[in-house]
Structures are given as C-alpha cells and as structure tokens.
Amino acid sequence: MGVNLDKLSAMQVFVRVAELASFTKAAEQMRIQKGGISSAIQQLESQMGVRLLYRTTRKVQLTQDG
C-alpha cells in the first residue's frame, strides 16, 4: 500500500531517487516503504503527463524529461 503525497513531497521523493539511482536506497533514507516511493513517482508522472524515470530490476535512470 502506497502513501499519497502532495506534489512537493512527491518531487522530493523523485529528487532523492534520482540522486541515489535507487528506489530502495531512497526508501531507506526517507523512511518510507519502497511501495510508497514507487507510488509517489507514479503519481508525479501521472500528474505531469511524462515518464521521469526508466526502471529496470537492476537500475534506475532519468529520462530526458526527468
């Protein structure tokens, strides 16, 4: 179950994921469940209408829009 964050908080989550290139590390540092991190990014991408991150099981990379 994810958390519902306001846009500013979701942006802070995005920045942390981008800096660390890891959902898991961002979740640990921000003390949010990994699912909450993922939900926040999905929510932000939906609101903005763009994909911000490329995700694979091994890595996270910024898209050009990200």
HUHUTA-V181747 format. One record per residue. N is the residue number from 1. RES is the residue in three letters. SS is DSSP state (H for helix, E for strand, - for the rest). NEAR is the number of other ideal C-beta (glycine too) atoms within 10 Angstrom. Layout:
# HUHUTA-V181747
n:N res:RES ss:SS near:NEAR
n:N res:RES ss:SS near:NEAR
This chain:
# HUHUTA-V181747
n:1 res:MET ss:- near:6
n:2 res:GLY ss:- near:16
n:3 res:VAL ss:- near:15
n:4 res:ASN ss:- near:10
n:5 res:LEU ss:- near:18
n:6 res:ASP ss:- near:10
n:7 res:LYS ss:H near:12
n:8 res:LEU ss:H near:8
n:9 res:SER ss:H near:16
n:10 res:ALA ss:H near:22
n:11 res:MET ss:H near:15
n:12 res:GLN ss:H near:15
n:13 res:VAL ss:H near:25
n:14 res:PHE ss:H near:21
n:15 res:VAL ss:H near:11
n:16 res:ARG ss:H near:19
n:17 res:VAL ss:H near:26
n:18 res:ALA ss:H near:17
n:19 res:GLU ss:H near:11
n:20 res:LEU ss:H near:16
n:21 res:ALA ss:- near:13
n:22 res:SER ss:- near:17
n:23 res:PHE ss:H near:21
n:24 res:THR ss:H near:12
n:25 res:LYS ss:H near:16
n:26 res:ALA ss:H near:25
n:27 res:ALA ss:H near:20
n:28 res:GLU ss:H near:13
n:29 res:GLN ss:H near:12
n:30 res:MET ss:H near:17
n:31 res:ARG ss:- near:7
n:32 res:ILE ss:- near:20
n:33 res:GLN ss:- near:13
n:34 res:LYS ss:H near:15
n:35 res:GLY ss:H near:13
n:36 res:GLY ss:H near:19
n:37 res:ILE ss:H near:26
n:38 res:SER ss:H near:18
n:39 res:SER ss:H near:19
n:40 res:ALA ss:H near:28
n:41 res:ILE ss:H near:24
n:42 res:GLN ss:H near:14
n:43 res:GLN ss:H near:19
n:44 res:LEU ss:H near:19
n:45 res:GLU ss:H near:18
n:46 res:SER ss:H near:9
n:47 res:GLN ss:H near:10
n:48 res:MET ss:H near:15
n:49 res:GLY ss:- near:7
n:50 res:VAL ss:- near:12
n:51 res:ARG ss:- near:13
n:52 res:LEU ss:- near:19
n:53 res:LEU ss:E near:19
n:54 res:TYR ss:E near:11
n:55 res:ARG ss:E near:14
n:56 res:THR ss:- near:7
n:57 res:THR ss:- near:4
n:58 res:ARG ss:- near:5
n:59 res:LYS ss:- near:9
n:60 res:VAL ss:E near:19
n:61 res:GLN ss:E near:11
n:62 res:LEU ss:E near:13
n:63 res:THR ss:- near:11
n:64 res:GLN ss:- near:7
n:65 res:ASP ss:- near:11
n:66 res:GLY ss:- near:17
